[in-house]
Amino acid sequence: MKKRLLPLILFAFIFSCGNDDDVPQTEDAVCNTPTSIQATTVGIDNADISWSDANINATYSIEYGVTGFTLGSGTTVTSSQTNISLTGLTDNTTYQVYIKAICSASNESANANAISFTTAPPRVVAEFLPNLSDLNLFSGDLSDLTPSQYVFEYDLITPLFSDYSSKQRLVALPDGTKMTPNGENMPDFPDNTLIAKTFYYNVDDRDTSLGKTIIETRILLKKNGVWEMGDYVWNNAQTDAVLDNTGSNVAISYIDSDGDTQNVGYKIPSSADCIACHEISSTKTPLGPKLRNLNANNQIQDLIANNYLETIDASSITPLPKWDDDSGTYTIAERSRAYMDVNCATCHRDGGSCESESTLRLPYELDFALTQIFERRLDIDTRMQSYVPNYSMPQIGTTMVHSEGYNLVRSYLNSL
């Protein structure tokens, strides 16, 4: 009997010690929810999404839609990797993304907590379209004048006087391009550059939070090496501006920094007015953003750092004197010459609109002996001391005497 039991016991022992892994599983393992979801790159109409996952050989269901959409109503795509590129999105829009793991046909995880991302705004359109809003220069409400992320805002050391209006100056370059320095003068701009200057008055200069009245946005576009000009006139509701090159007059009332109410018969220039100033030797050109007039407050360095300007040593560019800096940094002659360079030299120069009408030459860099300032000092004083249409200087772009500018120039002329 014992001899018969021994083989049976040995067989039972061997069977019981077999590989437990060979026993079929009766239930699926838990399917883990993806973690660490993030939008790694977000563009105008696309976004790259990545995540982490502890599951083995899982696939993933990604559902996305505009923020606030109901699960099941969004767009669903799948991926076998822990990343995916979403395309065909709408610019300047916030999206939500849900992701779940699918471990088998009958086993999937819960949706991970949604993540959100906002696509980039549309790029600036370098074309003369009917409405300013069509150009994508600004983000948010147009009247806030918040620049698009694709433009840079700049200031000038000595700006042009325009009836005490405030100005916002912007430049938009084509993607992947830069300005090329040209010494201290105007840099070379790539084709499809857009330059914008918006003119406005604060309701009260003592408190800018009270708002502003925007009048016009002047645009320069460079196409095939040639600059084109256009003007957008703002509507009364301040919701948009319309392309209008005919010229007009606008009545403006505002409170100045002294608390006095000022009334201005602001003149919006016609296309002919713009050409008179912006055309030198029969070639249209920008006037303001010369590097010497930008070289303050680290603007040159910032342009280089943000890939708007090819590298140049800013210390090699002599800044234009600040016309109203009476601290003693500049002489009265330097300040006056800088003022006349910006406000008068566009016409009073070789190739300017006054070339054949006047011997006066006013570029800042021109040697004094060649300017005729001394010889024409009485004429300069007469034409600046009062406003007479078609006689006072400058003839275009202003409708009043710039008292502070005139007092500076007059003091300079009297010192000669």
SULPE-V133208 format. One record per pair of residues at least 24 apart in sequence whose ideal C-beta (glycine too) atoms are under 6 Angstrom apart, sorted by the first residue. I is the first residue (numbers start at 1). J is the second residue. Records with the same first field share a line. If there is no record, write none. Layout:
I->J ; J
This chain:
28->107
31->101 ; 103 ; 107 ; 108 ; 109
32->109
33->109 ; 110 ; 112
34->99 ; 101 ; 112
37->99 ; 112 ; 115
39->117
42->117
43->120
44->91 ; 120
45->89
46->87
47->86 ; 117
48->85
49->84 ; 97
50->83
51->82 ; 99
53->82 ; 101
55->101 ; 103
58->101 ; 103
59->102
60->99 ; 101
61->100
62->99
63->98
64->95 ; 97
67->94 ; 96 ; 116
89->119
91->119 ; 121 ; 122
92->121
93->119
94->118
121->148
123->150
124->150 ; 172 ; 194
126->192 ; 194 ; 221
128->230 ; 243
130->243
131->240
132->217 ; 232 ; 240 ; 241
133->240
137->196
143->238
152->308
156->288 ; 293
157->293 ; 296 ; 319 ; 320 ; 322
158->320 ; 322 ; 323 ; 338 ; 342
160->342 ; 343
161->343 ; 402 ; 405
162->397
163->264 ; 266 ; 398 ; 399 ; 400
165->199 ; 201
166->200
167->197 ; 199
168->198
169->197
170->196
171->195
178->309 ; 310
179->309
180->310
181->310 ; 312
184->291 ; 292 ; 317
185->290
186->290
189->222
191->222
193->222
194->221
195->220 ; 286
201->252 ; 254
204->255
205->256 ; 257
206->257
214->238
215->250 ; 266
216->268
217->241
220->286
227->284
229->274
245->271
246->270
265->399
267->399
273->396
276->353 ; 396
277->346 ; 396
280->351
281->351
287->346
291->317
292->317 ; 319 ; 320
293->320
295->319
332->411 ; 412
333->412
336->408 ; 409 ; 412
337->364
338->364
339->405
343->394
374->416
377->413
381->410 ; 413
